[in-house]
Amino acid sequence: MKPEIAVIVPCLNEEVAIGLVIDAFRQHLPEAVVFVYDNGSTDRTVEVARAHGAVVRSEPLKGKGNVVRRMFADVEADIYVMVDGDATYDAAAAPALVDKLMRESLDMVTGTRVEEGAAAYRRGHKFGNWLLTTLVAKIFGKRSSDMLSGYRVMSRRFVKTFPALSSGFEIETELTVHALQLRLPIADVATRYADRPRGSASKLSTFRDGFRILNTIGQLVREEIPMQFFGAVGALLMLASLLFAVPIFVEYAQTGLVPRLPTAVLATGLALTAALSFVCGLILGTVTRARNELKRLHYLNSSIRFRGSPSQQP
């Protein structure tokens, strides 16, 4: 039995590009149903999407993360192809991405971007993506070379067990880190990345969204590897405590007096806070391990219950 494929497209004010996206994916994945989730467009995006044969739904809560969470909850399929509605990603690569997911029993295949045209991938965005991808690779392991790509093919078991918490463009970071943290089978495939159609504009802000993504990474580090996070905080506090305490001990050894009592109290407080940070890291590390075990069990249970999972394909 052939798997059911859903092309899910989050979009906002993409009347120029959305028709091109729908037509391209209907051509290259004729067996798929194209779902367009509008995020409160003020132009003709909804009318154009319906005219081109897509199933159109809406999500009033602003932000790409909110749209993705709604799509993952609503749409029922065996394989999900998620792509932005700006016509920059190559629909012709979709069959190969789907085939790789099924053939290798993967949970996510990311279309890594190979740009065509000077305006396709702005320098600031390219540098930011490299920086953030490198940072995540150092923390969680290097298994993806384009963390912020909006072109992904995912299995049902991945989609239905993904706890989408982000509200904005940081959702791609959350998708990648979730897969890395649970050590799920994933892969990258290089795909063409083109300029936006003339007349359309990007919604991504290099600095604003970059800082939001950095903040998301910080939260994920704190929540997913708390021992490292609170251990680093504890080490910095202990170092500060020693910097204040050493001169006091030297003076006490020479004179037998502690004339700088406030400094001694500060050093003691920093040392106690450092110890408390280490203890918090140990406790939260145990909690995180238990939470990850529950996520993994839910993921494995989903592989059994969900029909048509790629892992069950012949």
C-alpha positions in Angstrom: 0.0 0.0 0.0 1.4 3.4 -1.0 1.9 5.9 1.9 -0.2 8.9 2.1 1.9 12.1 1.6 0.9 15.5 2.8 2.7 18.7 1.6 2.3 21.2 4.5 3.0 24.9 3.7 3.0 27.6 6.4 2.6 31.0 4.9 1.9 34.7 5.5 1.3 37.2 2.7 2.6 35.0 -0.2 0.1 35.7 -2.9 2.9 36.1 -5.5 4.6 32.8 -4.6 2.1 30.4 -3.2 0.5 29.4 -6.5 3.9 28.5 -7.9 4.6 26.4 -4.8 1.3 24.5 -5.0 1.6 23.9 -8.8 5.2 22.7 -8.4 4.5 20.2 -5.7 1.4 18.9 -7.3 3.5 18.3 -10.5 6.3 16.5 -8.7 4.3 14.7 -6.0 0.9 14.1 -7.8 -0.2 11.6 -5.1 0.2 14.2 -2.3 -2.4 16.5 -0.8 -1.2 20.1 -0.5 -2.2 21.9 2.7 -1.7 25.6 3.0 -1.9 27.1 6.5 -2.4 30.8 6.4 -1.2 32.8 9.4 -3.4 35.9 8.9 -2.5 37.1 5.5 -3.8 40.5 4.5 -3.3 39.9 0.7 -4.9 37.3 -1.6 -2.8 34.4 -0.4 -5.9 32.4 0.7 -7.8 33.0 -2.6 -4.8 32.1 -4.7 -4.1 28.9 -2.8 -7.7 27.7 -3.1 -7.7 28.6 -6.9 -4.6 26.3 -7.3 -6.2 23.4 -5.6 -4.8 23.4 -2.1 -6.6 22.6 1.1 -6.5 25.9 2.9 -6.7 26.3 6.7 -5.8 29.1 9.0 -4.0 29.6 12.3 -4.8 32.9 14.0 -1.9 32.8 16.5 1.0 34.7 14.8 4.3 33.0 14.3 5.6 30.1 12.2 6.0 27.8 15.3 2.3 28.2 16.1 1.4 27.3 12.5 3.7 24.2 12.5 2.2 23.0 15.8 -1.3 23.3 14.3 -0.3 21.6 11.1 1.3 18.7 12.9 -1.8 18.3 15.1 -4.4 18.6 12.3 -3.0 16.8 9.2 -3.1 13.0 9.0 -0.6 11.4 6.7 2.2 8.8 6.6 4.8 11.2 5.3 4.9 15.0 5.7 6.7 17.3 3.3 7.1 20.7 5.0 8.1 23.7 2.8 7.9 27.4 3.0 5.4 29.2 0.8 8.0 31.6 -0.8 8.9 29.4 -3.9 12.6 29.3 -3.0 12.8 25.6 -2.4 13.1 23.0 -5.2 9.9 20.9 -5.5 11.7 18.7 -8.1 13.8 17.3 -5.2 10.8 16.2 -3.2 10.5 12.7 -4.7 14.1 12.0 -3.9 13.7 13.2 -0.3 10.6 11.1 0.2 12.3 8.1 -1.4 15.4 8.5 0.9 13.1 8.7 4.0 11.3 5.5 3.1 14.2 3.5 1.7 16.4 4.1 4.8 13.6 4.2 7.4 14.5 7.7 8.5 12.5 10.1 10.6 13.6 13.4 9.0 15.4 14.3 5.8 16.4 18.0 5.6 16.8 19.7 2.2 20.1 21.6 2.7 20.3 24.7 0.6 22.6 25.2 -2.3 21.9 28.8 -3.4 21.3 29.9 -7.0 21.5 33.7 -7.5 23.1 36.4 -5.4 19.9 37.3 -3.6 18.8 33.8 -2.8 20.7 33.5 0.5 21.7 36.8 2.0 25.1 37.0 3.6 23.8 37.9 7.0 21.4 34.9 6.9 24.1 32.6 5.6 26.6 33.6 8.3 23.9 33.4 11.0 22.8 29.9 9.9 26.4 28.7 9.9 27.0 30.2 13.4 23.9 28.7 14.9 24.3 25.3 13.1 27.9 25.1 14.4 26.8 26.0 17.9 24.1 23.3 18.0 26.6 20.8 16.5 29.1 21.5 19.3 26.4 21.0 22.0 24.2 18.3 20.6 26.4 16.7 17.9 26.9 17.4 14.2 24.4 15.5 12.1 22.8 18.3 10.2 24.5 21.0 8.1 21.6 23.3 7.6 19.7 23.7 10.8 17.4 26.5 9.7 16.3 25.0 6.4 12.5 25.2 6.0 12.4 22.2 3.6 12.0 18.9 5.5 10.4 15.5 4.9 9.3 13.8 8.1 7.8 10.5 9.2 4.4 10.3 10.9 6.0 9.0 14.1 8.3 12.0 14.2 5.5 14.6 13.6 3.0 13.1 16.0 5.5 12.8 18.9 7.3 16.2 18.4 6.5 18.6 21.3 6.4 21.8 19.3 6.9 24.6 21.8 8.3 27.5 19.8 6.2 30.2 18.4 8.3 31.8 15.7 11.1 31.0 13.2 13.0 29.1 15.9 10.8 26.1 15.2 13.5 24.7 12.8 16.0 24.8 15.6 13.6 22.9 17.9 13.0 20.3 15.2 16.7 19.7 14.7 17.6 19.6 18.4 14.7 17.2 19.2 16.0 14.8 16.5 19.6 15.1 17.8 18.6 14.7 21.5 16.7 11.5 20.9 19.3 10.2 18.4 16.7 9.7 15.7 17.6 8.5 12.2 18.0 11.7 10.1 19.8 12.7 6.9 20.6 15.7 4.7 20.1 16.0 1.0 21.5 19.0 -1.0 18.7 20.9 -2.8 18.6 23.9 -5.0 17.7 27.2 -3.3 16.5 30.0 -5.6 15.6 33.7 -5.4 12.2 34.7 -4.2 9.8 35.6 -7.0 9.8 39.3 -7.9 7.3 41.2 -5.8 7.5 39.0 -2.7 9.4 39.9 0.5 11.0 37.8 3.2 9.4 37.9 6.7 12.7 36.9 8.4 14.6 39.5 10.4 18.3 38.7 10.5 18.9 40.2 14.0 15.6 39.9 15.7 15.0 36.3 14.7 18.7 35.4 15.1 18.5 36.5 18.8 15.3 34.6 19.2 17.0 31.5 17.9 20.0 32.0 20.1 17.6 32.3 23.1 15.9 29.1 22.0 19.2 27.3 21.9 20.0 28.6 25.4 16.7 27.3 26.7 17.2 24.0 25.0 20.7 23.7 26.5 19.3 24.5 30.0 16.5 22.0 29.6 18.1 19.2 27.7 21.7 19.1 29.1 21.2 20.8 32.5 24.4 19.3 34.1 26.6 21.0 31.5 24.6 24.3 31.8 24.5 24.5 35.5 27.9 23.0 35.8 29.3 25.9 33.7 27.4 28.4 35.7 28.7 26.8 38.9 32.3 26.8 37.6 32.1 30.5 36.8 30.7 31.3 40.3 33.4 29.2 41.9 36.1 31.0 39.9 34.7 34.4 41.0 34.6 33.2 44.6 38.2 32.1 44.5 39.3 35.5 43.0 37.7 37.3 45.9 38.8 34.7 48.5 42.5 34.2 47.7 43.6 37.8 48.7 41.7 37.4 52.0 43.4 34.1 52.8 46.8 35.6 51.9 46.2 38.5 54.2 44.9 36.2 56.9 48.1 34.1 56.6 50.3 37.2 57.0 48.4 39.1 59.7 45.9 36.7 61.3 43.2 39.2 60.6 40.2 39.3 58.2 39.8 43.1 57.8 37.6 42.8 54.6 34.7 41.0 56.1 32.1 42.0 53.4 34.4 40.6 50.7 34.8 37.4 52.7 31.0 37.1 53.0 30.7 37.7 49.2 33.2 35.0 48.4 31.4 32.6 50.7 28.1 33.4 49.2 29.4 32.9 45.7 30.9 29.5 46.7 27.6 28.4 48.2 25.7 29.5 45.1 28.2 27.6 42.9 27.6 24.4 45.0 23.9 24.9 44.7 24.2 25.3 41.0 26.1 22.0 40.7 23.4 20.2 42.8 20.7 21.7 40.6 22.5 20.4 37.6 22.6 16.9 39.1 19.0 16.8 40.0 17.7 18.3 36.8 20.0 16.0 34.8 18.2 13.0 36.4 14.8 14.6 35.6 15.8 15.3 32.0 17.0 11.7 31.5 13.7 10.4 32.7 11.8 12.8 30.4 13.9 11.8 27.4 13.2 8.1 28.3 9.5 8.9 28.2 9.8 10.7 24.9 11.7 7.8 23.5 9.1 5.3 24.7 6.3 7.4 23.3 8.2 7.6 20.0 8.7 3.8 19.9 5.1 3.2 20.8 4.0 5.5 18.0 6.0 3.4 15.5 3.8 0.5 16.4 0.4 2.2 16.5 0.6 4.6 13.6 -0.3 2.9 10.3 1.9 3.3 7.3 5.0 4.4 9.2 8.1 4.4 6.9 9.7 1.9 9.2 6.9 -0.5 8.2 7.2 -0.1 4.5 8.5 -3.2 2.6 
